[in-house]
Amino acid sequence: MSIEVRIPTILRQHTKGEKLVSGEGETLAELFDHLDAANNGLKARVVTEEGALHRFVNVYINDEDVRFIGGLEAKLSDGDQVTILPAVAGGM
Amino acid sequence: MVAHARADHPDEACGLIAGPEGTGRPERHIPMTNAARSTTFYEFDAEEWKREYDRMWDNDEEVVVAYHSHTHTEAYPSRSDAGIASQLGLPGAHYVLVTTKDPETAEVRSFRIADGVITEEPIEVTGAPEAVQSYKFAHTPDSTVYDCH
């Protein structure tokens, strides 16, 4: 089981500059636990201490925004591609 | 950017200018949908952002400019602009702010935002003398540096 993960520029400090890493997991939560072992600190940038996705991060499985398919409990299949993006937002 | 901000007024407008990775050259304008459709807040539409990011990835491009408009306040990053950009933002990008609060004159300013610190930078407009002239106060034929000091 191998999941390809696209890492945004701001999180590449956790992946030794790599823009693409691979990980494993049956769910998104497991994938982030697996990734964190090799990419120290990555998980904390995406997942809160309470165990939810940070408000201003977008995570996709293939083209699906994971918020609509179970969040961290979303299921993964071999060959899926996960993309992490900053949610570009702000206000006056 | 100004035309997009004017078109979406009174809502905030937002978008990107992408360029070849590592060059810092803003070459491809990508107007984005403000999913918040708000006069006081903006957020990239998540699906559209993914599509545009994939296109940039395939083209070996990166975000050179991330812009948005303020419709009632000055062209300066707000507390939430700086907070969100610092927490998880686009570290290489120039954050450009456009204000449409005045119907005649748009103000455009550029910033770096990192670790909660906002640093203004000058803007140089080149290569389009007529466009340049319509947005500036004092000009040379084809280039103007807007100093931020």
gemmi code that builds the backbone of each chain (N, CA, C; Angstrom):
import gemmi

chains = {
    "A": [
        ("MET", (0.865, -1.209, 0.000), (0.000, 0.000, 0.000), (0.883, 1.233, 0.000)),
        ("SER", (0.723, 2.047, -1.015), (1.539, 3.252, -1.079), (0.681, 4.431, -1.522)),
        ("ILE", (0.780, 5.501, -0.734), (0.015, 6.707, -1.020), (1.012, 7.826, -1.314)),
        ("GLU", (0.824, 8.477, -2.441), (1.694, 9.600, -2.811), (1.105, 10.886, -2.219)),
        ("VAL", (1.960, 11.677, -1.569), (1.477, 12.886, -0.900), (2.216, 14.108, -1.437)),
        ("ARG", (1.456, 15.069, -1.943), (2.032, 16.332, -2.416), (2.098, 17.322, -1.258)),
        ("ILE", (3.310, 17.809, -1.018), (3.573, 18.660, 0.144), (3.685, 20.115, -0.315)),
        ("PRO", (2.942, 21.039, 0.295), (3.060, 22.450, -0.107), (4.378, 23.046, 0.384)),
        ("THR", (4.823, 24.092, -0.283), (6.118, 24.711, 0.024), (6.322, 24.927, 1.518)),
        ("ILE", (5.302, 25.444, 2.187), (5.478, 25.839, 3.598), (5.721, 24.636, 4.513)),
        ("LEU", (5.376, 23.435, 4.068), (5.591, 22.252, 4.916), (6.802, 21.427, 4.492)),
        ("ARG", (7.534, 21.910, 3.480), (8.680, 21.111, 2.998), (9.855, 21.132, 3.970)),
        ("GLN", (9.796, 22.046, 4.953), (10.808, 22.025, 6.020), (10.725, 20.722, 6.812)),
        ("HIS", (9.563, 20.047, 6.741), (9.400, 18.786, 7.475), (9.753, 17.576, 6.611)),
        ("THR", (9.999, 17.809, 5.327), (10.245, 16.680, 4.415), (11.604, 16.815, 3.726)),
        ("LYS", (12.523, 17.503, 4.381), (13.863, 17.737, 3.819), (13.779, 18.360, 2.428)),
        ("GLY", (12.789, 19.225, 2.252), (12.660, 19.934, 0.983), (11.913, 19.170, -0.097)),
        ("GLU", (11.523, 17.924, 0.183), (10.836, 17.132, -0.847), (9.416, 17.648, -1.062)),
        ("LYS", (9.004, 17.736, -2.341), (7.643, 18.160, -2.630), (6.687, 16.976, -2.736)),
        ("LEU", (7.271, 15.780, -2.859), (6.471, 14.573, -3.005), (7.030, 13.520, -2.051)),
        ("VAL", (6.178, 12.975, -1.174), (6.632, 11.899, -0.292), (5.612, 10.772, -0.404)),
        ("SER", (5.978, 9.587, 0.093), (4.968, 8.533, 0.079), (4.786, 7.983, 1.478)),
        ("GLY", (3.581, 7.511, 1.738), (3.245, 7.001, 3.054), (2.258, 5.866, 2.940)),
        ("GLU", (1.815, 5.405, 4.118), (0.893, 4.281, 4.175), (-0.189, 4.548, 5.190)),
        ("GLY", (-1.325, 3.891, 5.011), (-2.400, 4.004, 5.989), (-3.716, 3.624, 5.359)),
        ("GLU", (-4.598, 3.078, 6.220), (-5.937, 2.729, 5.736), (-6.831, 3.958, 5.709)),
        ("THR", (-6.502, 4.911, 6.582), (-7.276, 6.150, 6.644), (-6.298, 7.320, 6.605)),
        ("LEU", (-6.847, 8.514, 6.442), (-6.020, 9.715, 6.419), (-5.292, 9.892, 7.758)),
        ("ALA", (-5.987, 9.600, 8.876), (-5.366, 9.721, 10.194), (-4.142, 8.798, 10.290)),
        ("GLU", (-4.285, 7.571, 9.813), (-3.154, 6.627, 9.841), (-2.020, 7.101, 8.941)),
        ("LEU", (-2.390, 7.665, 7.810), (-1.366, 8.179, 6.888), (-0.544, 9.268, 7.571)),
        ("PHE", (-1.215, 10.201, 8.258), (-0.471, 11.290, 8.916), (0.400, 10.755, 10.052)),
        ("ASP", (-0.085, 9.731, 10.776), (0.757, 9.118, 11.810), (1.997, 8.496, 11.178)),
        ("HIS", (1.790, 7.811, 10.059), (2.902, 7.162, 9.366), (3.886, 8.197, 8.835)),
        ("LEU", (3.355, 9.260, 8.248), (4.226, 10.303, 7.686), (5.021, 11.001, 8.778)),
        ("ASP", (4.391, 11.175, 9.942), (5.030, 11.925, 11.022), (6.287, 11.224, 11.527)),
        ("ALA", (6.288, 9.892, 11.425), (7.449, 9.134, 11.892), (8.693, 9.505, 11.081)),
        ("ALA", (8.512, 9.700, 9.773), (9.657, 10.009, 8.912), (9.829, 11.512, 8.694)),
        ("ASN", (8.760, 12.270, 8.889), (8.787, 13.710, 8.586), (8.353, 14.461, 9.836)),
        ("ASN", (9.275, 14.591, 10.749), (8.967, 15.088, 12.076), (8.252, 16.437, 12.058)),
        ("GLY", (7.105, 16.481, 12.735), (6.406, 17.752, 12.889), (5.365, 18.016, 11.819)),
        ("LEU", (5.348, 17.189, 10.790), (4.389, 17.415, 9.702), (2.944, 17.323, 10.189)),
        ("LYS", (2.672, 16.278, 10.981), (1.292, 16.034, 11.411), (0.720, 17.217, 12.197)),
        ("ALA", (1.537, 17.796, 13.073), (1.045, 18.882, 13.932), (0.664, 20.126, 13.124)),
        ("ARG", (1.210, 20.251, 11.920), (0.867, 21.399, 11.095), (-0.492, 21.227, 10.418)),
        ("VAL", (-0.951, 19.987, 10.366), (-2.177, 19.670, 9.623), (-3.311, 19.266, 10.570)),
        ("VAL", (-2.950, 18.577, 11.663), (-3.942, 18.030, 12.591), (-3.805, 18.741, 13.940)),
        ("THR", (-4.933, 19.148, 14.523), (-4.900, 19.836, 15.816), (-4.635, 18.846, 16.954)),
        ("GLU", (-4.335, 19.389, 18.138), (-4.121, 18.521, 19.310), (-5.377, 17.738, 19.649)),
        ("GLU", (-6.537, 18.317, 19.295), (-7.808, 17.633, 19.557), (-8.090, 16.557, 18.513)),
        ("GLY", (-7.237, 16.470, 17.505), (-7.414, 15.410, 16.513), (-8.342, 15.751, 15.361)),
        ("ALA", (-8.415, 17.030, 15.008), (-9.203, 17.426, 13.838), (-8.270, 18.116, 12.841)),
        ("LEU", (-8.742, 18.284, 11.628), (-7.941, 19.029, 10.656), (-7.934, 20.503, 11.040)),
        ("HIS", (-6.794, 21.161, 10.887), (-6.745, 22.601, 11.111), (-7.725, 23.305, 10.179)),
        ("ARG", (-8.272, 24.410, 10.654), (-9.279, 25.132, 9.878), (-8.740, 25.600, 8.526)),
        ("PHE", (-7.492, 26.067, 8.501), (-7.001, 26.684, 7.271), (-6.007, 25.810, 6.517)),
        ("VAL", (-6.284, 24.505, 6.522), (-5.531, 23.601, 5.663), (-6.555, 22.830, 4.833)),
        ("ASN", (-6.250, 22.651, 3.565), (-7.097, 21.826, 2.702), (-6.367, 20.525, 2.425)),
        ("VAL", (-7.083, 19.405, 2.596), (-6.497, 18.113, 2.270), (-7.436, 17.423, 1.285)),
        ("TYR", (-6.848, 16.855, 0.259), (-7.631, 16.199, -0.781), (-7.150, 14.763, -0.957)),
        ("ILE", (-8.097, 13.859, -1.182), (-7.744, 12.520, -1.656), (-8.142, 12.501, -3.120)),
        ("ASN", (-7.161, 12.314, -3.989), (-7.363, 12.513, -5.426), (-7.959, 13.920, -5.595)),
        ("ASP", (-9.175, 14.062, -6.130), (-9.699, 15.421, -6.289), (-10.732, 15.790, -5.223)),
        ("GLU", (-10.945, 14.900, -4.245), (-12.000, 15.127, -3.262), (-11.483, 15.874, -2.037)),
        ("ASP", (-12.161, 16.951, -1.683), (-11.888, 17.658, -0.434), (-12.309, 16.710, 0.701)),
        ("VAL", (-11.368, 16.351, 1.583), (-11.682, 15.305, 2.573), (-12.749, 15.724, 3.584)),
        ("ARG", (-13.009, 17.026, 3.674), (-14.060, 17.472, 4.604), (-15.413, 16.858, 4.255)),
        ("PHE", (-15.567, 16.523, 2.957), (-16.853, 15.981, 2.519), (-16.874, 14.460, 2.478)),
        ("ILE", (-15.738, 13.822, 2.808), (-15.712, 12.349, 2.728), (-15.164, 11.740, 4.025)),
        ("GLY", (-15.438, 12.412, 5.155), (-15.108, 11.813, 6.443), (-13.914, 12.410, 7.156)),
        ("GLY", (-13.320, 13.460, 6.609), (-12.195, 14.110, 7.282), (-11.051, 13.145, 7.492)),
        ("LEU", (-10.528, 13.100, 8.716), (-9.372, 12.246, 8.998), (-9.715, 10.755, 8.928)),
        ("GLU", (-11.011, 10.445, 9.000), (-11.421, 9.031, 8.913), (-11.633, 8.583, 7.472)),
        ("ALA", (-11.421, 9.488, 6.521), (-11.605, 9.119, 5.110), (-10.701, 7.937, 4.764)),
        ("LYS", (-11.252, 7.008, 3.990), (-10.535, 5.772, 3.636), (-9.585, 5.991, 2.458)),
        ("LEU", (-8.465, 5.291, 2.505), (-7.478, 5.378, 1.427), (-7.349, 4.036, 0.723)),
        ("SER", (-7.023, 4.094, -0.542), (-6.758, 2.874, -1.315), (-5.384, 3.001, -1.946)),
        ("ASP", (-4.782, 1.837, -2.217), (-3.465, 1.813, -2.848), (-3.485, 2.665, -4.120)),
        ("GLY", (-2.483, 3.521, -4.253), (-2.400, 4.342, -5.457), (-3.097, 5.692, -5.348)),
        ("ASP", (-3.800, 5.924, -4.226), (-4.427, 7.243, -4.051), (-3.359, 8.317, -3.968)),
        ("GLN", (-3.761, 9.507, -4.360), (-2.865, 10.644, -4.243), (-3.489, 11.636, -3.262)),
        ("VAL", (-2.688, 12.029, -2.261), (-3.155, 13.000, -1.273), (-2.432, 14.315, -1.520)),
        ("THR", (-3.193, 15.414, -1.485), (-2.607, 16.747, -1.665), (-2.924, 17.589, -0.444)),
        ("ILE", (-1.908, 18.239, 0.100), (-2.100, 19.174, 1.215), (-1.882, 20.572, 0.663)),
        ("LEU", (-2.815, 21.486, 0.934), (-2.680, 22.867, 0.471), (-3.050, 23.835, 1.583)),
        ("PRO", (-2.387, 24.970, 1.637), (-2.863, 26.008, 2.536), (-4.205, 26.520, 2.028)),
        ("ALA", (-5.140, 26.768, 2.926), (-6.401, 27.400, 2.532), (-6.118, 28.894, 2.449)),
        ("VAL", (-6.043, 29.423, 1.266), (-5.679, 30.842, 1.132), (-6.900, 31.678, 1.494)),
        ("ALA", (-6.781, 32.409, 2.599), (-7.942, 33.104, 3.155), (-7.508, 34.274, 4.008)),
        ("GLY", (-8.457, 35.134, 4.296), (-8.197, 36.270, 5.183), (-9.414, 37.169, 5.204)),
        ("GLY", (-9.272, 38.265, 5.903), (-10.402, 39.192, 5.963), (-9.985, 40.501, 6.564)),
        ("MET", (-10.823, 41.495, 6.378), (-10.424, 42.825, 6.856), (-10.545, 42.924, 8.367)),
    ],
    "B": [
        ("MET", (-5.527, 42.551, -11.803), (-5.903, 42.421, -10.397), (-6.899, 43.523, -10.016)),
        ("VAL", (-6.612, 44.743, -10.476), (-7.508, 45.854, -10.143), (-8.862, 45.651, -10.811)),
        ("ALA", (-8.838, 45.224, -12.074), (-10.101, 44.999, -12.790), (-10.924, 43.914, -12.095)),
        ("HIS", (-10.263, 42.850, -11.649), (-10.964, 41.774, -10.946), (-11.557, 42.293, -9.635)),
        ("ALA", (-10.761, 43.075, -8.913), (-11.232, 43.623, -7.636), (-12.427, 44.544, -7.853)),
        ("ARG", (-12.357, 45.345, -8.929), (-13.488, 46.245, -9.245), (-14.730, 45.429, -9.610)),
        ("ALA", (-14.526, 44.372, -10.399), (-15.665, 43.578, -10.872), (-16.378, 42.893, -9.705)),
        ("ASP", (-15.639, 42.448, -8.713), (-16.247, 41.720, -7.592), (-16.715, 42.627, -6.462)),
        ("HIS", (-16.326, 43.906, -6.494), (-16.761, 44.852, -5.472), (-18.282, 44.833, -5.393)),
        ("PRO", (-18.957, 44.835, -4.239), (-18.389, 45.085, -2.906), (-17.846, 43.845, -2.204)),
        ("ASP", (-17.893, 42.661, -2.860), (-17.255, 41.503, -2.227), (-15.743, 41.603, -2.395)),
        ("GLU", (-15.022, 40.937, -1.530), (-13.579, 40.854, -1.688), (-13.267, 39.909, -2.861)),
        ("ALA", (-12.284, 40.282, -3.658), (-11.832, 39.433, -4.761), (-10.495, 38.817, -4.361)),
        ("CYS", (-10.152, 37.664, -4.968), (-8.876, 37.042, -4.650), (-8.363, 36.275, -5.859)),
        ("GLY", (-7.067, 36.059, -5.899), (-6.502, 35.332, -7.029), (-5.003, 35.178, -6.911)),
        ("LEU", (-4.424, 34.686, -7.999), (-3.003, 34.359, -8.010), (-2.361, 34.860, -9.294)),
        ("ILE", (-1.054, 35.049, -9.249), (-0.275, 35.108, -10.479), (0.813, 34.045, -10.332)),
        ("ALA", (0.794, 33.093, -11.258), (1.758, 31.993, -11.220), (2.932, 32.317, -12.122)),
        ("GLY", (4.042, 31.662, -11.863), (5.214, 31.835, -12.716), (6.085, 30.591, -12.662)),
        ("PRO", (7.019, 30.464, -13.608), (7.896, 29.282, -13.619), (8.644, 29.155, -12.289)),
        ("GLU", (8.690, 27.929, -11.757), (9.298, 27.651, -10.463), (10.709, 28.228, -10.370)),
        ("GLY", (10.963, 28.942, -9.312), (12.315, 29.428, -9.054), (12.680, 30.732, -9.742)),
        ("THR", (11.791, 31.255, -10.598), (12.136, 32.479, -11.333), (11.620, 33.743, -10.642)),
        ("GLY", (10.549, 33.611, -9.870), (9.941, 34.782, -9.264), (9.217, 35.669, -10.263)),
        ("ARG", (9.028, 35.186, -11.509), (8.379, 36.013, -12.533), (6.865, 35.776, -12.541)),
        ("PRO", (6.074, 36.820, -12.270), (4.614, 36.659, -12.294), (4.112, 36.688, -13.730)),
        ("GLU", (3.688, 35.537, -14.270), (3.397, 35.476, -15.712), (1.965, 35.089, -16.053)),
        ("ARG", (1.291, 34.336, -15.165), (-0.038, 33.837, -15.552), (-1.053, 34.202, -14.480)),
        ("HIS", (-1.993, 35.079, -14.865), (-3.008, 35.570, -13.929), (-4.120, 34.537, -13.767)),
        ("ILE", (-4.430, 34.191, -12.523), (-5.488, 33.221, -12.247), (-6.487, 33.850, -11.268)),
        ("PRO", (-7.557, 34.465, -11.798), (-8.585, 34.988, -10.882), (-9.256, 33.811, -10.183)),
        ("MET", (-9.450, 33.906, -8.879), (-10.072, 32.809, -8.139), (-11.443, 33.249, -7.631)),
        ("THR", (-12.269, 32.244, -7.329), (-13.579, 32.510, -6.743), (-13.428, 32.708, -5.239)),
        ("ASN", (-14.015, 33.774, -4.719), (-14.057, 33.939, -3.270), (-15.213, 33.100, -2.738)),
        ("ALA", (-14.891, 31.934, -2.163), (-15.935, 31.014, -1.695), (-16.751, 31.627, -0.565)),
        ("ALA", (-16.171, 32.611, 0.137), (-16.894, 33.250, 1.239), (-17.919, 34.264, 0.716)),
        ("ARG", (-17.752, 34.697, -0.521), (-18.629, 35.724, -1.123), (-19.019, 36.770, -0.092)),
        ("SER", (-18.001, 37.449, 0.417), (-18.204, 38.344, 1.549), (-17.533, 39.684, 1.288)),
        ("THR", (-18.075, 40.716, 1.915), (-17.460, 42.042, 1.804), (-16.298, 42.184, 2.781)),
        ("THR", (-16.143, 41.217, 3.696), (-15.127, 41.356, 4.741), (-14.208, 40.148, 4.860)),
        ("PHE", (-14.387, 39.121, 4.039), (-13.587, 37.921, 4.181), (-13.410, 37.285, 2.805)),
        ("TYR", (-12.272, 36.582, 2.627), (-12.118, 35.836, 1.378), (-11.512, 34.481, 1.688)),
        ("GLU", (-11.835, 33.530, 0.867), (-11.224, 32.209, 0.963), (-11.305, 31.562, -0.403)),
        ("PHE", (-10.179, 31.047, -0.888), (-10.181, 30.366, -2.183), (-11.191, 29.228, -2.148)),
        ("ASP", (-11.946, 29.071, -3.216), (-12.811, 27.910, -3.367), (-11.924, 26.655, -3.409)),
        ("ALA", (-12.203, 25.689, -2.530), (-11.282, 24.564, -2.331), (-11.112, 23.699, -3.584)),
        ("GLU", (-12.209, 23.465, -4.299), (-12.114, 22.625, -5.504), (-11.340, 23.321, -6.611)),
        ("GLU", (-11.651, 24.606, -6.776), (-10.977, 25.384, -7.822), (-9.477, 25.512, -7.523)),
        ("TRP", (-9.164, 25.697, -6.253), (-7.766, 25.831, -5.823), (-6.991, 24.549, -6.147)),
        ("LYS", (-7.618, 23.401, -5.888), (-6.978, 22.123, -6.198), (-6.720, 21.996, -7.700)),
        ("ARG", (-7.722, 22.346, -8.495), (-7.569, 22.283, -9.964), (-6.419, 23.169, -10.437)),
        ("GLU", (-6.394, 24.394, -9.928), (-5.353, 25.340, -10.370), (-3.979, 24.909, -9.853)),
        ("TYR", (-3.944, 24.349, -8.647), (-2.666, 23.871, -8.091), (-2.124, 22.725, -8.938)),
        ("ASP", (-3.022, 21.805, -9.331), (-2.595, 20.682, -10.189), (-2.015, 21.204, -11.501)),
        ("ARG", (-2.682, 22.229, -12.054), (-2.193, 22.790, -13.314), (-0.806, 23.402, -13.121)),
        ("MET", (-0.620, 24.128, -12.026), (0.698, 24.717, -11.744), (1.748, 23.631, -11.554)),
        ("TRP", (1.355, 22.576, -10.838), (2.274, 21.453, -10.580), (2.725, 20.845, -11.917)),
        ("ASP", (1.759, 20.597, -12.812), (2.075, 20.005, -14.117), (2.947, 20.930, -14.969)),
        ("ASN", (2.758, 22.244, -14.804), (3.530, 23.231, -15.586), (4.858, 23.610, -14.926)),
        ("ASP", (5.192, 22.987, -13.783), (6.361, 23.409, -12.989), (6.298, 24.899, -12.661)),
        ("GLU", (5.111, 25.326, -12.239), (4.925, 26.715, -11.836), (4.734, 26.786, -10.327)),
        ("GLU", (4.876, 27.995, -9.811), (4.564, 28.219, -8.399), (3.823, 29.537, -8.257)),
        ("VAL", (3.274, 29.757, -7.061), (2.570, 31.006, -6.802), (3.609, 32.113, -6.606)),
        ("VAL", (3.557, 33.131, -7.446), (4.458, 34.273, -7.289), (3.739, 35.396, -6.546)),
        ("VAL", (2.468, 35.596, -6.904), (1.659, 36.625, -6.242), (0.357, 35.999, -5.772)),
        ("ALA", (-0.016, 36.279, -4.526), (-1.349, 35.938, -4.027), (-2.001, 37.258, -3.659)),
        ("TYR", (-3.083, 37.596, -4.333), (-3.688, 38.912, -4.076), (-5.114, 38.781, -3.577)),
        ("HIS", (-5.536, 39.807, -2.878), (-6.966, 39.937, -2.579), (-7.297, 41.395, -2.372)),
        ("SER", (-8.575, 41.684, -2.381), (-8.976, 43.086, -2.244), (-9.600, 43.327, -0.883)),
        ("HIS", (-9.477, 44.566, -0.448), (-10.255, 45.086, 0.671), (-11.215, 46.097, 0.073)),
        ("THR", (-12.458, 46.036, 0.476), (-13.447, 46.881, -0.190), (-13.827, 48.112, 0.640)),
        ("HIS", (-13.438, 48.085, 1.916), (-13.792, 49.224, 2.769), (-12.618, 49.738, 3.585)),
        ("THR", (-11.491, 49.076, 3.487), (-10.338, 49.475, 4.289), (-9.112, 49.602, 3.395)),
        ("GLU", (-8.011, 50.018, 3.995), (-6.820, 50.252, 3.186), (-6.179, 48.955, 2.695)),
        ("ALA", (-5.246, 49.119, 1.752), (-4.566, 47.975, 1.141), (-3.417, 47.535, 2.032)),
        ("TYR", (-3.774, 47.031, 3.205), (-2.770, 46.594, 4.171), (-3.282, 45.301, 4.807)),
        ("PRO", (-2.398, 44.307, 5.000), (-2.879, 43.031, 5.538), (-3.539, 43.189, 6.915)),
        ("SER", (-4.708, 42.593, 7.069), (-5.404, 42.647, 8.349), (-4.792, 41.618, 9.295)),
        ("ARG", (-5.262, 41.638, 10.524), (-4.757, 40.675, 11.501), (-5.020, 39.232, 11.031)),
        ("SER", (-6.204, 38.991, 10.487), (-6.476, 37.613, 10.051), (-5.684, 37.278, 8.786)),
        ("ASP", (-5.465, 38.255, 7.899), (-4.612, 37.997, 6.723), (-3.239, 37.502, 7.170)),
        ("ALA", (-2.655, 38.229, 8.119), (-1.296, 37.901, 8.564), (-1.284, 36.610, 9.372)),
        ("GLY", (-2.325, 36.428, 10.199), (-2.382, 35.241, 11.053), (-2.482, 33.963, 10.233)),
        ("ILE", (-3.396, 33.964, 9.265), (-3.613, 32.759, 8.461), (-2.402, 32.500, 7.567)),
        ("ALA", (-1.853, 33.572, 6.978), (-0.698, 33.407, 6.088), (0.522, 32.906, 6.854)),
        ("SER", (0.647, 33.287, 8.114), (1.804, 32.861, 8.901), (1.669, 31.416, 9.344)),
        ("GLN", (0.451, 31.046, 9.711), (0.207, 29.692, 10.209), (0.441, 28.661, 9.104)),
        ("LEU", (-0.178, 28.886, 7.966), (0.004, 27.959, 6.849), (-0.289, 28.769, 5.587)),
        ("GLY", (0.747, 29.362, 5.023), (0.534, 30.250, 3.885), (1.390, 29.869, 2.702)),
        ("LEU", (1.727, 30.874, 1.917), (2.520, 30.687, 0.711), (3.815, 31.462, 0.922)),
        ("PRO", (4.846, 30.792, 1.491), (6.010, 31.523, 1.986), (6.796, 32.266, 0.901)),
        ("GLY", (6.735, 31.788, -0.347), (7.494, 32.475, -1.396), (6.733, 33.606, -2.053)),
        ("ALA", (5.459, 33.750, -1.696), (4.598, 34.650, -2.470), (4.684, 36.103, -2.013)),
        ("HIS", (4.455, 36.979, -2.970), (4.198, 38.380, -2.659), (2.696, 38.472, -2.392)),
        ("TYR", (2.352, 38.939, -1.211), (0.936, 39.141, -0.898), (0.561, 40.546, -1.334)),
        ("VAL", (-0.253, 40.639, -2.373), (-0.639, 41.942, -2.908), (-2.064, 42.270, -2.457)),
        ("LEU", (-2.220, 43.490, -1.978), (-3.520, 43.977, -1.527), (-3.979, 45.099, -2.450)),
        ("VAL", (-5.246, 45.027, -2.845), (-5.862, 46.073, -3.667), (-7.025, 46.614, -2.858)),
        ("THR", (-7.155, 47.925, -2.764), (-8.370, 48.430, -2.120), (-9.249, 49.124, -3.147)),
        ("THR", (-10.544, 48.811, -3.049), (-11.523, 49.408, -3.958), (-12.435, 50.359, -3.190)),
        ("LYS", (-11.981, 50.806, -2.007), (-12.882, 51.666, -1.209), (-13.157, 52.985, -1.924)),
        ("ASP", (-12.186, 53.453, -2.738), (-12.399, 54.669, -3.515), (-12.782, 54.271, -4.937)),
        ("PRO", (-13.915, 54.745, -5.454), (-14.347, 54.314, -6.788), (-13.441, 54.806, -7.915)),
        ("GLU", (-12.654, 55.838, -7.676), (-11.808, 56.396, -8.739), (-10.396, 55.814, -8.728)),
        ("THR", (-9.808, 55.759, -7.545), (-8.395, 55.398, -7.452), (-8.225, 54.103, -6.667)),
        ("ALA", (-7.657, 53.107, -7.311), (-7.353, 51.859, -6.609), (-5.935, 51.963, -6.054)),
        ("GLU", (-5.770, 51.468, -4.860), (-4.436, 51.472, -4.271), (-3.952, 50.030, -4.264)),
        ("VAL", (-2.700, 49.817, -4.701), (-2.128, 48.475, -4.783), (-0.826, 48.457, -4.000)),
        ("ARG", (-0.705, 47.548, -3.052), (0.526, 47.455, -2.251), (0.926, 45.992, -2.119)),
        ("SER", (2.219, 45.760, -1.927), (2.731, 44.394, -1.888), (3.495, 44.137, -0.587)),
        ("PHE", (3.344, 42.907, -0.073), (3.924, 42.562, 1.233), (4.488, 41.144, 1.219)),
        ("ARG", (5.450, 40.926, 2.092), (5.849, 39.571, 2.471), (5.238, 39.319, 3.837)),
        ("ILE", (4.721, 38.138, 4.039), (4.159, 37.804, 5.350), (4.765, 36.484, 5.805)),
        ("ALA", (5.458, 36.494, 6.933), (6.041, 35.267, 7.477), (6.176, 35.417, 8.988)),
        ("ASP", (5.832, 34.359, 9.698), (5.960, 34.322, 11.160), (5.293, 35.533, 11.824)),
        ("GLY", (4.168, 35.938, 11.285), (3.421, 37.035, 11.887), (3.974, 38.415, 11.579)),
        ("VAL", (5.059, 38.471, 10.798), (5.678, 39.765, 10.487), (5.292, 40.181, 9.063)),
        ("ILE", (4.818, 41.411, 8.941), (4.405, 41.960, 7.650), (5.483, 42.927, 7.182)),
        ("THR", (6.037, 42.691, 5.992), (7.075, 43.567, 5.465), (6.625, 44.089, 4.111)),
        ("GLU", (6.458, 45.407, 4.002), (6.054, 45.963, 2.710), (7.238, 46.021, 1.769)),
        ("GLU", (6.961, 45.912, 0.471), (8.023, 45.953, -0.538), (7.570, 46.845, -1.683)),
        ("PRO", (8.539, 47.423, -2.420), (8.147, 48.274, -3.543), (7.578, 47.452, -4.697)),
        ("ILE", (6.766, 48.093, -5.520), (6.226, 47.448, -6.722), (6.807, 48.157, -7.936)),
        ("GLU", (7.308, 47.390, -8.892), (7.784, 47.976, -10.142), (6.855, 47.545, -11.268)),
        ("VAL", (6.320, 48.506, -11.985), (5.424, 48.209, -13.099), (6.197, 48.435, -14.388)),
        ("THR", (6.238, 47.414, -15.245), (7.037, 47.536, -16.473), (6.268, 47.060, -17.696)),
        ("GLY", (6.685, 47.512, -18.853), (6.308, 46.882, -20.109), (4.960, 47.240, -20.694)),
        ("ALA", (4.138, 47.985, -19.979), (2.828, 48.343, -20.526), (2.588, 49.818, -20.228)),
        ("PRO", (3.200, 50.699, -21.031), (3.195, 52.121, -20.717), (1.799, 52.682, -20.449)),
        ("GLU", (0.822, 52.258, -21.230), (-0.509, 52.850, -21.041), (-1.146, 52.381, -19.749)),
        ("ALA", (-0.980, 51.080, -19.454), (-1.524, 50.555, -18.202), (-0.825, 51.219, -17.027)),
        ("VAL", (0.482, 51.361, -17.177), (1.238, 51.991, -16.108), (0.706, 53.386, -15.847)),
        ("GLN", (0.514, 54.147, -16.932), (0.111, 55.541, -16.752), (-1.239, 55.685, -16.078)),
        ("SER", (-2.124, 54.714, -16.291), (-3.440, 54.879, -15.694), (-3.429, 54.557, -14.198)),
        ("TYR", (-2.334, 53.996, -13.690), (-2.313, 53.624, -12.280), (-1.292, 54.385, -11.466)),
        ("LYS", (-0.660, 55.385, -12.073), (0.414, 56.004, -11.318), (0.294, 57.514, -11.259)),
        ("PHE", (1.038, 58.058, -10.356), (1.031, 59.504, -10.179), (2.178, 60.139, -10.941)),
        ("ALA", (3.338, 59.549, -10.867), (4.512, 60.102, -11.527), (5.139, 58.967, -12.294)),
        ("HIS", (5.558, 59.230, -13.537), (5.985, 58.090, -14.327), (7.130, 58.398, -15.293)),
        ("THR", (7.793, 57.319, -15.670), (8.735, 57.340, -16.772), (8.045, 56.554, -17.879)),
        ("PRO", (8.556, 56.526, -19.103), (7.779, 55.928, -20.198), (7.322, 54.490, -19.970)),
        ("ASP", (8.145, 53.612, -19.447), (7.663, 52.237, -19.354), (7.997, 51.541, -18.044)),
        ("SER", (8.371, 52.262, -17.052), (8.636, 51.605, -15.782), (8.458, 52.605, -14.632)),
        ("THR", (7.843, 52.147, -13.593), (7.686, 52.998, -12.419), (7.968, 52.155, -11.190)),
        ("VAL", (8.752, 52.662, -10.293), (8.949, 51.967, -9.030), (8.137, 52.695, -7.972)),
        ("TYR", (7.212, 51.964, -7.378), (6.450, 52.514, -6.273), (7.207, 52.200, -4.997)),
        ("ASP", (7.831, 53.193, -4.458), (8.616, 52.956, -3.250), (7.683, 52.889, -2.052)),
        ("CYS", (7.985, 52.005, -1.124), (7.051, 51.822, -0.005), (7.452, 52.631, 1.223)),
        ("HIS", (8.529, 53.401, 1.123), (8.943, 54.127, 2.331), (8.306, 55.515, 2.404)),
    ],
}
model = gemmi.Model(1)
for chain_id, residues in chains.items():
    chain = gemmi.Chain(chain_id)
    for i, (resn, *xyz) in enumerate(residues, 1):
        res = gemmi.Residue()
        res.name, res.seqid = resn, gemmi.SeqId(i, " ")
        for name, pos in zip(("N", "CA", "C"), xyz):
            atom = gemmi.Atom()
            atom.name, atom.element = name, gemmi.Element(name[0])
            atom.pos, atom.b_iso = gemmi.Position(*pos), 0.0
            res.add_atom(atom)
        chain.add_residue(res)
    model.add_chain(chain)
structure = gemmi.Structure()
structure.add_model(model)
structure.setup_entities()
